[in-house]
């Protein structure tokens, strides 16, 4: 019983656990406070602008960099100290471009590099299947330096996955991909999740985070400013509601009397009205009926929920 | 659409398999690179034929017997030092070493693979040079074990120095520096003319260089059939140990 209990505890424990991570390059560059957890079988997106500290965070987690302070645990191990033990269970896709450090031999052919990486793991994915899946069979004999940016990205993803990792760190996996390749990548990431892999990906693409991530960690200027599921992050009362335009100075007390419980109305600026926090069909009906009774036309009536983009821009506005 | 079984695997392959795959890759890259081949094959062969046939320097006769030991040393230096320094310098610059460090391949495994590839290329070089030498009338003397010993110790020495450069300088600086040192040692390393042509002080200096010690040591064996002088062994060994210590201290993987 005891053993079984322990096994279960292990299974639910986070695959990646980061606590108060600090790594300074200069007073303004680096990360100053990053904490998050990423479970197995889930996609965790580190979302932030360029230079926010996403890559630094990932590099510490996969043992490429040491933290000044704070703690990172991957599969219960210290990525720096236990690097040799941990590396076989990680798949790392470094960021492309940037410093020009692609991480692949420029004069090696695609199939050669994949075969090399496959040889390092106990039960790698079949290289043929991976080439096929990522639409790389045409370029299998092409050297890395002659590949297009998108092809290099796909090879890089293949290299990260060929060893069948338990934790995959993908640094901007869909940067520079066309629409098809991007969807192939997303599909693979979803399959990884179903297979129980912990996926930590960085992106500055809000749409990508919204459709792909189970949890989003927003990093700005080296610190975590918000985290949660995309639904959590966008479920914020103040920005969800109904808006309409009408002549200024309507008696809003009367309107609130007919609105569902808990709803309120305000004139945001003259002639512009907002009703919230929640909007359902009854609210819309009540507002339009009340306006009709007042003999005014509710113009430009819209209902909206806050997008991840709204949240992101609001949270990261300060440092811009 | 191909389905992939993405469930987490069991981790690392047996070390030998990773090492063998890495050695194959290193070897492939060495033999595919045109500049490397120029350096490791074409130049030593061309110099061997040129120095043996053309009356360029006043060297003891038969010319081929004098030239051969220095060319063998030069071949080792070109692969273990110049080629390896430049290749590894650019691998570091392209982030190849960094990315490999996220795989199960250990640093020791990577170094073992690089060394194996260097030794295999050298075997090929020495085989070709000896065949051409034989065709040109070369008649070697002495103990083959001594020759192999000097070549191997020289390989260790030049590898350590090459990796030291590659791991501590920028790739462009390594490229320039490794070529410059190649030319400098080619000039005063006892390849083209005997060190005894130099003034005594210059000669002592040249004998303290790794290539000078190698070619003089090899000449003792191959030309005169006697053992390698102790001071040549010591010179190469000191460079090897100093290079290895410095490389392990200053080599940066990214």
Interface residues (C-beta under 8 A of the other chain):
Chain A: X62 X63 X64 X83 X84 X87 X88 X89 X90 X92 X94 X99 X100 X101 X102 X103 X104 X105 X106 X107 X108 X112 X113 X115 X116 X117 X119 X120 X121 X122 X123 X124 X125 X129 X130 X132 X133 X159 X161 X163 X164 X165 X166 X188 X191 X192 X194 X195 X196 X197
Chain B: X1 X2 X4 X5 X6 X7 X8 X9 X10 X11 X12 X13 X17 X18 X20 X21 X22 X24 X25 X28 X29 X32 X33 X91 X93 X94 X95 X96 X98 X99 X101 X102 X103 X104 X105 X106 X254
